[in-house]
Amino acid sequence: MTLHFSKLKVKVFLVQTRTIGYHRFMQEVQNSTDTNDFLKSLGFPSVRIHHSFNHFDFTRDSRRILVIGPMGSGKTEYSSRVWRDSLVALKKSKKIADLTSTRDSDRRKVFFIRSMLDKNRFPDYPDDALAYRGGYERCGNNIAHISDSFELEKVLNDNKDIGTWIIDEASFYEERLVYVVRNASTEKGLNFVFPTLILNFRKDIFNSTARLMLETATDVFPLTAYCEHKDCIEDSFYTYRYYQIDEEECPSLYFDPLIVIGGDREKLGSLEPNYCTRCDIHHYLPGKEYTFFTLKPLGESAASGNIQPLRKELYSLKNKIEDSELYRHLHERYDNNLDKKINLNSLKVDFISEKALIYLFAEQNLITEDLLLKLVEELGLDRRYMEKTLSDNRRRINLDQRLLL
């Protein structure tokens, strides 16, 4: 399911907020049947929608709090405020400790978890930093980088006095993590805060882990940001991915790899994309129809044994893109569109053939590993790019070694 915020609902929110005042409006929202039905249609369970961020309530236990929004909306900065609140709360008396503790764990004690995949995102900050755009908090020993839910279980068991856990970008982990968290929360009274992307750059639910997080959350804090298009100041709900090539903005194609690990800095060229927040109007996503009308059917045909049509398209994408179905499709789709230039800029990005094959192999599971290796060798695809991207997306293959066998 694709998670969309309708333009009409956003406009109604803004108008009502200005007219009757923020707090009064949010009271009405919380009691609104339409709003509850809308949230259910997005996949949320029964959750509280909060009108503002107050000091964190360490007295309430067993919470699983989603902090969602596009990149740059302040999700990790929210976590830093929880961290700072804990430092104040820990100075309180034993009477307060009795209110904030369940068995051996005190929810005023906070531990920060960051994905091992994301470890190099802030290379200029200390190793123990809870880092966000514009600053950081030093966590000392209360920070760990993990790769999966099994490592999370070990950290939980090694720190039984910790009552509040901040797990950054939890959507990067496998689905099992959601159930590890739910069990620890319900059985031990632990609180978990998840500053995370729920939507990917395609405006789809990020992955099955994100879907399970929606199903098991108890609270949600939705954050927005200004659209970062230079001519727009509307609210943005979406993360936009693009490449900077020859000083031009080149939107990523729909089948661009789901996860691309890189630092939090501006990138040039085709190896790593840039991210910003964009509203619906300025979020360009060329190639979605091509992916489902052409690319996926070619993969399905190859899976049935008819490899030649897919090989032909990948060859064109690699060597003469003007002969490809993608080129034809984008020109048919955008030639009479006001945004023609920006959408056609997507064809300037390198590794389009590699990305198409990775999409069919790693996401759609239509291409076997043997066929992947065969096409990589026959078409002379970039092995270094493919190895890194497959590894980022948890499909690690040593192409050089496999092709020697």
Helices and strands as residue ranges (DSSP letters): H 7-20, H 22-30, H 33-41, E 48-49, E 64-68, H 75-89, H 94-100, E 101-102, E 105-115, G 116-118, E 129-132, E 135-138, E 143-146, H 149-158, E 162-167, G 170-172, H 176-188, E 191-196, H 208-216, E 219-222, E 225-226, E 235-236, E 238-245, E 248-251, E 274-278, H 288-290, I 291-295, H 296-303, H 308-319, G 321-323, H 325-334, H 340-344, G 345-348, H 352-358, I 359-363, H 369-379, H 383-392, H 399-404
